[in-house]
């Protein structure tokens, strides 16, 4: 299955968008909604953005697979009903 390697590659490219926006105009707050394979891409993207002090991933909503989950920016992910 090629999903994980492709997600890693895509996340590296995708991470440049919020980094460039923050560099151009200052601190950015990001909310992400992901479904199915997009959740894998989002996990990889979060790895790339985790040490970017100028970007805050405030909220991330995962749906698909094991059920909806919310990441609330405090480094915890909890399943919701």
BAZA-330968 format. One record per residue: residue in three letters; x, y, z of N, C-alpha, C, O in turn. Coordinates in pm, whole numbers, plus 50000, padded with zeros to 5 digits. Example, Ala and Ser with C-alpha at 12.3 -4.5 7.8 and 13.67 -1.06 7.14 Angstrom:
<atoms>
+------+-------+-------+-------+-------+-------+-------+-------+-------+-------+-------+-------+-------+
: resn :   nc1 :   nc2 :   nc3 :  cac1 :  cac2 :  cac3 :   cc1 :   cc2 :   cc3 :   oc1 :   oc2 :   oc3 :
+------+-------+-------+-------+-------+-------+-------+-------+-------+-------+-------+-------+-------+
:  Ala : 51319 : 49431 : 50780 : 51230 : 49550 : 50780 : 51320 : 49670 : 50780 : 51424 : 49668 : 50846 :
:  Ser : 51285 : 49775 : 50708 : 51367 : 49894 : 50714 : 51290 : 50003 : 50787 : 51341 : 50114 : 50804 :
+------+-------+-------+-------+-------+-------+-------+-------+-------+-------+-------+-------+-------+
</atoms>
This chain:
<atoms>
+------+-------+-------+-------+-------+-------+-------+-------+-------+-------+-------+-------+-------+
: resn :   nc1 :   nc2 :   nc3 :  cac1 :  cac2 :  cac3 :   cc1 :   cc2 :   cc3 :   oc1 :   oc2 :   oc3 :
+------+-------+-------+-------+-------+-------+-------+-------+-------+-------+-------+-------+-------+
:  Unk : 50084 : 49881 : 50000 : 50000 : 50000 : 50000 : 50089 : 50125 : 50000 : 50185 : 50133 : 50076 :
:  Unk : 50056 : 50220 : 49915 : 50137 : 50339 : 49896 : 50084 : 50461 : 49973 : 50140 : 50570 : 49961 :
:  Unk : 49980 : 50442 : 50051 : 49917 : 50556 : 50118 : 50011 : 50631 : 50210 : 50018 : 50753 : 50205 :
:  Unk : 50083 : 50560 : 50295 : 50170 : 50627 : 50393 : 50286 : 50701 : 50325 : 50307 : 50818 : 50355 :
:  Unk : 50361 : 50637 : 50235 : 50470 : 50713 : 50169 : 50419 : 50835 : 50091 : 50482 : 50941 : 50095 :
:  Unk : 50308 : 50820 : 50022 : 50253 : 50934 : 49946 : 50204 : 51044 : 50040 : 50220 : 51162 : 50010 :
:  Unk : 50146 : 51005 : 50154 : 50101 : 51105 : 50252 : 50219 : 51181 : 50309 : 50211 : 51302 : 50329 :
:  Unk : 50328 : 51111 : 50335 : 50448 : 51178 : 50387 : 50502 : 51279 : 50287 : 50538 : 51391 : 50325 :
:  Unk : 50506 : 51241 : 50161 : 50555 : 51332 : 50057 : 50462 : 51452 : 50041 : 50508 : 51566 : 50032 :
:  Unk : 50333 : 51426 : 50037 : 50236 : 51533 : 50018 : 50236 : 51629 : 50137 : 50224 : 51750 : 50119 :
:  Unk : 50249 : 51576 : 50258 : 50249 : 51661 : 50378 : 50368 : 51756 : 50379 : 50355 : 51871 : 50421 :
:  Unk : 50481 : 51708 : 50332 : 50600 : 51794 : 50327 : 50576 : 51913 : 50235 : 50614 : 52026 : 50267 :
:  Unk : 50512 : 51889 : 50121 : 50480 : 51996 : 50027 : 50370 : 52086 : 50084 : 50380 : 52208 : 50077 :
:  Unk : 50266 : 52024 : 50139 : 50153 : 52099 : 50194 : 50194 : 52190 : 50309 : 50138 : 52299 : 50324 :
:  Unk : 50289 : 52148 : 50389 : 50334 : 52228 : 50504 : 50393 : 52361 : 50463 : 50397 : 52455 : 50542 :
:  Unk : 50439 : 52370 : 50340 : 50497 : 52496 : 50293 : 50394 : 52607 : 50283 : 50429 : 52724 : 50297 :
:  Unk : 50267 : 52575 : 50260 : 50163 : 52679 : 50246 : 50144 : 52758 : 50374 : 50155 : 52881 : 50370 :
:  Unk : 50115 : 52695 : 50489 : 50101 : 52777 : 50610 : 50233 : 52840 : 50654 : 50233 : 52949 : 50711 :
:  Unk : 50345 : 52773 : 50629 : 50475 : 52833 : 50664 : 50499 : 52961 : 50584 : 50543 : 53062 : 50640 :
:  Unk : 50469 : 52958 : 50455 : 50488 : 53076 : 50370 : 50391 : 53187 : 50411 : 50429 : 53304 : 50416 :
:  Unk : 50266 : 53151 : 50441 : 50167 : 53251 : 50483 : 50212 : 53318 : 50613 : 50199 : 53440 : 50627 :
:  Unk : 50264 : 53240 : 50706 : 50311 : 53297 : 50833 : 50433 : 53385 : 50811 : 50446 : 53491 : 50872 :
:  Unk : 50523 : 53342 : 50724 : 50642 : 53422 : 50695 : 50605 : 53554 : 50628 : 50667 : 53657 : 50653 :
:  Unk : 50502 : 53550 : 50542 : 50460 : 53670 : 50469 : 50383 : 53769 : 50555 : 50399 : 53890 : 50540 :
:  Unk : 50298 : 53717 : 50646 : 50210 : 53811 : 50718 : 50192 : 53782 : 50867 : 50100 : 53834 : 50929 :
:  Unk : 50279 : 53700 : 50924 : 50276 : 53678 : 51069 : 50202 : 53553 : 51112 : 50161 : 53470 : 51030 :
:  Unk : 50187 : 53542 : 51242 : 50130 : 53426 : 51310 : 49999 : 53379 : 51247 : 49914 : 53461 : 51213 :
:  Unk : 49983 : 53247 : 51232 : 49863 : 53189 : 51172 : 49802 : 53084 : 51265 : 49873 : 53009 : 51331 :
:  Unk : 49669 : 53082 : 51269 : 49594 : 52979 : 51340 : 49527 : 52892 : 51234 : 49464 : 52944 : 51142 :
:  Unk : 49540 : 52760 : 51249 : 49492 : 52667 : 51148 : 49391 : 52571 : 51210 : 49416 : 52515 : 51316 :
:  Unk : 49279 : 52552 : 51143 : 49181 : 52448 : 51177 : 49179 : 52351 : 51060 : 49176 : 52393 : 50945 :
:  Unk : 49179 : 52220 : 51090 : 49184 : 52118 : 50985 : 49068 : 52022 : 51001 : 49038 : 51977 : 51111 :
:  Unk : 49002 : 51991 : 50890 : 48900 : 51886 : 50885 : 48950 : 51781 : 50787 : 48984 : 51813 : 50673 :
:  Unk : 48956 : 51654 : 50832 : 49008 : 51548 : 50746 : 48917 : 51426 : 50750 : 48856 : 51396 : 50853 :
:  Unk : 48907 : 51358 : 50638 : 48825 : 51238 : 50628 : 48906 : 51127 : 50564 : 48980 : 51150 : 50468 :
:  Unk : 48892 : 51008 : 50615 : 48949 : 50887 : 50557 : 49100 : 50900 : 50538 : 49172 : 50928 : 50634 :
:  Unk : 49150 : 50882 : 50416 : 49294 : 50888 : 50391 : 49348 : 51028 : 50419 : 49467 : 51043 : 50447 :
:  Unk : 49264 : 51128 : 50412 : 49306 : 51263 : 50448 : 49351 : 51273 : 50593 : 49430 : 51361 : 50628 :
:  Unk : 49301 : 51183 : 50677 : 49346 : 51180 : 50816 : 49493 : 51139 : 50824 : 49567 : 51192 : 50906 :
:  Unk : 49534 : 51045 : 50740 : 49676 : 51004 : 50736 : 49762 : 51121 : 50692 : 49867 : 51147 : 50750 :
:  Unk : 49718 : 51192 : 50589 : 49790 : 51310 : 50541 : 49799 : 51414 : 50653 : 49905 : 51475 : 50673 :
:  Unk : 49691 : 51434 : 50726 : 49689 : 51532 : 50835 : 49787 : 51495 : 50945 : 49856 : 51583 : 50997 :
:  Unk : 49794 : 51368 : 50981 : 49890 : 51325 : 51083 : 50033 : 51357 : 51040 : 50114 : 51404 : 51120 :
:  Unk : 50063 : 51334 : 50914 : 50196 : 51365 : 50863 : 50218 : 51516 : 50860 : 50328 : 51564 : 50891 :
:  Unk : 50115 : 51592 : 50824 : 50124 : 51738 : 50822 : 50151 : 51792 : 50963 : 50232 : 51883 : 50981 :
:  Unk : 50082 : 51737 : 51062 : 50103 : 51781 : 51200 : 50247 : 51759 : 51245 : 50300 : 51839 : 51322 :
:  Unk : 50308 : 51652 : 51199 : 50450 : 51629 : 51231 : 50536 : 51743 : 51177 : 50628 : 51790 : 51244 :
:  Unk : 50506 : 51788 : 51055 : 50584 : 51895 : 50994 : 50560 : 52030 : 51061 : 50649 : 52115 : 51064 :
:  Unk : 50440 : 52051 : 51113 : 50407 : 52181 : 51172 : 50428 : 52185 : 51323 : 50414 : 52291 : 51384 :
:  Unk : 50462 : 52073 : 51384 : 50468 : 52066 : 51531 : 50572 : 52159 : 51592 : 50554 : 52203 : 51706 :
:  Unk : 50677 : 52191 : 51522 : 50778 : 52281 : 51579 : 50777 : 52420 : 51516 : 50870 : 52497 : 51535 :
:  Unk : 50672 : 52452 : 51441 : 50660 : 52584 : 51379 : 50594 : 52679 : 51479 : 50472 : 52678 : 51496 :
:  Unk : 50674 : 52761 : 51545 : 50623 : 52850 : 51650 : 50526 : 52954 : 51597 : 50444 : 53007 : 51673 :
:  Unk : 50533 : 52985 : 51469 : 50447 : 53088 : 51412 : 50314 : 53033 : 51362 : 50232 : 53107 : 51308 :
:  Unk : 50290 : 52901 : 51382 : 50167 : 52837 : 51338 : 50106 : 52759 : 51454 : 50173 : 52676 : 51515 :
:  Unk : 49979 : 52785 : 51482 : 49907 : 52711 : 51585 : 49799 : 52628 : 51517 : 49709 : 52683 : 51453 :
:  Unk : 49807 : 52497 : 51530 : 49698 : 52411 : 51484 : 49600 : 52406 : 51601 : 49618 : 52331 : 51697 :
:  Unk : 49496 : 52488 : 51590 : 49402 : 52506 : 51700 : 49310 : 52387 : 51715 : 49283 : 52342 : 51827 :
:  Unk : 49261 : 52337 : 51605 : 49163 : 52230 : 51610 : 49177 : 52144 : 51486 : 49195 : 52194 : 51376 :
:  Unk : 49169 : 52013 : 51506 : 49178 : 51920 : 51395 : 49070 : 51815 : 51413 : 49064 : 51750 : 51518 :
:  Unk : 48986 : 51798 : 51314 : 48876 : 51702 : 51321 : 48903 : 51588 : 51224 : 48913 : 51609 : 51103 :
:  Unk : 48916 : 51466 : 51278 : 48936 : 51346 : 51198 : 48804 : 51272 : 51188 : 48734 : 51257 : 51288 :
:  Unk : 48767 : 51227 : 51069 : 48645 : 51147 : 51052 : 48678 : 51032 : 50958 : 48762 : 51044 : 50869 :
:  Unk : 48610 : 50923 : 50978 : 48632 : 50805 : 50894 : 48713 : 50701 : 50969 : 48787 : 50734 : 51062 :
:  Unk : 48700 : 50578 : 50929 : 48775 : 50472 : 50994 : 48715 : 50436 : 51128 : 48607 : 50378 : 51134 :
:  Unk : 48784 : 50470 : 51236 : 48741 : 50429 : 51369 : 48637 : 50522 : 51431 : 48595 : 50499 : 51545 :
:  Unk : 48596 : 50624 : 51361 : 48497 : 50718 : 51415 : 48556 : 50856 : 51429 : 48678 : 50873 : 51420 :
:  Unk : 48473 : 50955 : 51451 : 48522 : 51092 : 51458 : 48608 : 51116 : 51581 : 48578 : 51068 : 51690 :
:  Unk : 48714 : 51190 : 51561 : 48806 : 51228 : 51668 : 48837 : 51375 : 51656 : 48838 : 51431 : 51546 :
:  Unk : 48862 : 51439 : 51769 : 48897 : 51581 : 51768 : 49033 : 51598 : 51836 : 49057 : 51547 : 51945 :
:  Unk : 49120 : 51671 : 51769 : 49247 : 51715 : 51825 : 49226 : 51861 : 51861 : 49194 : 51942 : 51775 :
:  Unk : 49245 : 51896 : 51988 : 49210 : 52031 : 52030 : 49329 : 52123 : 52049 : 49316 : 52228 : 52113 :
:  Unk : 49443 : 52088 : 51996 : 49560 : 52175 : 52006 : 49641 : 52155 : 52132 : 49748 : 52214 : 52146 :
:  Unk : 49594 : 52073 : 52224 : 49667 : 52051 : 52350 : 49742 : 51918 : 52348 : 49773 : 51863 : 52454 :
:  Unk : 49770 : 51867 : 52231 : 49841 : 51741 : 52213 : 49763 : 51620 : 52260 : 49822 : 51517 : 52293 :
:  Unk : 49631 : 51631 : 52265 : 49552 : 51511 : 52295 : 49446 : 51495 : 52187 : 49397 : 51592 : 52130 :
:  Unk : 49413 : 51375 : 52162 : 49311 : 51342 : 52062 : 49211 : 51253 : 52131 : 49248 : 51150 : 52189 :
:  Unk : 49086 : 51290 : 52125 : 48985 : 51209 : 52192 : 48874 : 51174 : 52096 : 48836 : 51254 : 52010 :
:  Unk : 48822 : 51054 : 52110 : 48713 : 51010 : 52026 : 48584 : 51072 : 52078 : 48562 : 51079 : 52198 :
:  Unk : 48499 : 51117 : 51984 : 48370 : 51174 : 52022 : 48258 : 51091 : 51964 : 48278 : 51017 : 51869 :
:  Unk : 48139 : 51104 : 52022 : 48023 : 51028 : 51976 : 47960 : 51096 : 51857 : 47861 : 51046 : 51803 :
+------+-------+-------+-------+-------+-------+-------+-------+-------+-------+-------+-------+-------+
</atoms>
